[in-house]
Amino acid sequence: MKKLTVLIMLLGAFAGKPAEAGVFTQSEMDEVSCAALKTQLFYYYLDPNRDPKVVNFPMTCKGVKSAYVMPKWVEPAVVEMSGRKVWRDPEEGEISEATLWQTPVSIIYEYLELTRKTFPPESGGANIQPGLLVKEYADIRIRFQMSMDRLYRARTRDITMGDSMGGRGRTIMSHFVLILKEMESIADAISSTNQRRYADAVLASAVLSQDAFRTLFRESRKYEAPPKESDKAKVFNTALSMLGIILIFLAVQAFFALNDDKTNAMMGDYSKKVSTFTEAFSRQFININVKYLVLGPAAVFALLGLLTMNIFAFLILSALGMAIGMRTPAFVLNTMKAARGRKVDTQLMDGLILLSNCLRSGLDIVQGFEMVSKDLIPPISDEFGLVIKNYQLGMTFEKSLGVMEERVDSKMLAYMIRAIVLQRAVGGNLTKVFERIVIDIREESKLEEKTKAMTAQQKIQSIVVGIMPWVMVGVMFMFQPETMIKFYSTPLGMATACFCVIWVAIGMKVVASLGNIRV
């Protein structure tokens, strides 16, 4: 230890002597020498059996005399770090936390001392050219990188190396990473003819090592969780939110009560729409209570808004649910009508063949429709049977066919109906027409299957684009429900959600349009 003290004194003395012009200027050599001294002092701070002189050590750096007093937290922290085993090496055995930190610090000191060999003799060096030290620099860099790898991988059940020294470990490790980058640039700097690059890399390493040393004298910066809301405050806030929602409900009810005429008019329009949709569903042979289609989405979104315990979120989600509910009956009706039309298309070829056979056997078109309604299965049997019932109740056959055309979303069925109406008006061979329609149905079916195969990728991409963002949001809600609810309850969160909905819809539309085939 006495030799160490003498060495440090000598380094301090060398830092104040003049030097000849070389790779480094005098001020840069002073910087490197000071960095070596501080790095050596850093190393002994981490030693539980340090010399008492290190606790209050006088030092001369760049001509300035100063005394470094070891921080008070170091003594108890290093004792604890020395007793904590964080790494096990096959050759060295178990390594303590303090020893693991000492290794990269000692390598940095060795790196700076190697650099000092390039100084002139009067500045404590040997005037060696940097190009002769390439192998030594490479060896130091490899060992420093291995020591850094240990630091990042070492841990116990409770702490990592970033938690060392009261949380200062993260800051010091970041300085070490930058020093490693400068070490990596040394080889390129030496191989170049510009020695300034080599001097800048070494000088940057010296400054970074001194910054790491200064971190020991700063207050540690630890993350502190925000204070949790007390149970009483939670209950009080929940009660206020519930009261606000109830007051909003009462205010809406009072508004409708004060505007009785407008309310009655709105309810009358709503009743008419419900009756219209109910009749439309019944024409598709479907019995659905339209009120459930409207109130279901509104109730679901209102419940989601209620769960957020936020008045603004409740209002926005309730309005969104009501808007979706008002459009749900039309969406469901169109979807079911299209699905029923596709089913009729698949059965229409059999129905036309049966109609052709009936006409060849001497029956008329009305009797052919009766045969189709009896021999085939729904939905085409229901549609043809309804035409016969309307005809038997006094409606003209052409009018009954027109009602079926309005009711069923099928292009081929429309061709058949127009052919029948035209034949009954001007005459013609209806059997040949039916045969031609059968051929067209077969060809169109082949073309449709080919089109579906060609556009399947675009349709799947459109579905993925529309679904994946909401799947990810749902996953985040599962893992961080409070954080997600808190964010999406704010005006910024609501605006973000609306922005995402709009652009996801645009993305789905654009991707789906890529599969459209223009003829």
Secondary structure, DSSP 4 states (H G I P E B T S, - for coil): -HHHHHHHHHHHHHTTS---SSSS-HHHHHHHHHHHHHHHHHHHHT-TT--GGGTEEEEEETTEEEEEEPPTTHHHHHHHHHH-EEEEETTTEEEEHHHHHHHHHHHHHHHHHHHHTTS-GGGTS----GGGGHHHHHHHHHHHHHHHHHHHH-B-SS-BGGGHHHHTHHHHHHHHHHHHHHHHHHHHHHHSS-HHHHHHHHHHHHHHHHHHHHHTTSPP----PPPPPPHHHHHHHHHHHHHHHHHHHHHHHHHHHHTHHHHHHHHHHHHHHHHHHHHHHHHTT----HHHHHHHHHHHHHHHHHHTT-HHHHHHHHHHHHHHHHHHHHHHHHHHHHHHHHHHHHHHHHHHHHHHHHHHTT--HHHHHHHHHHHSPTTHHHHHHHHHHHHHTT--HHHHHHHHHHHS--HHHHHHHHHHHHHHHH---HHHHHHHHHHHHHHHHHHHHHHHHHHHHHHHHHHHHHHHHHHHHHHHHHH-HHHHHHHHTSHHHHHHHHHHHHHHHHHHHHHHHTT----
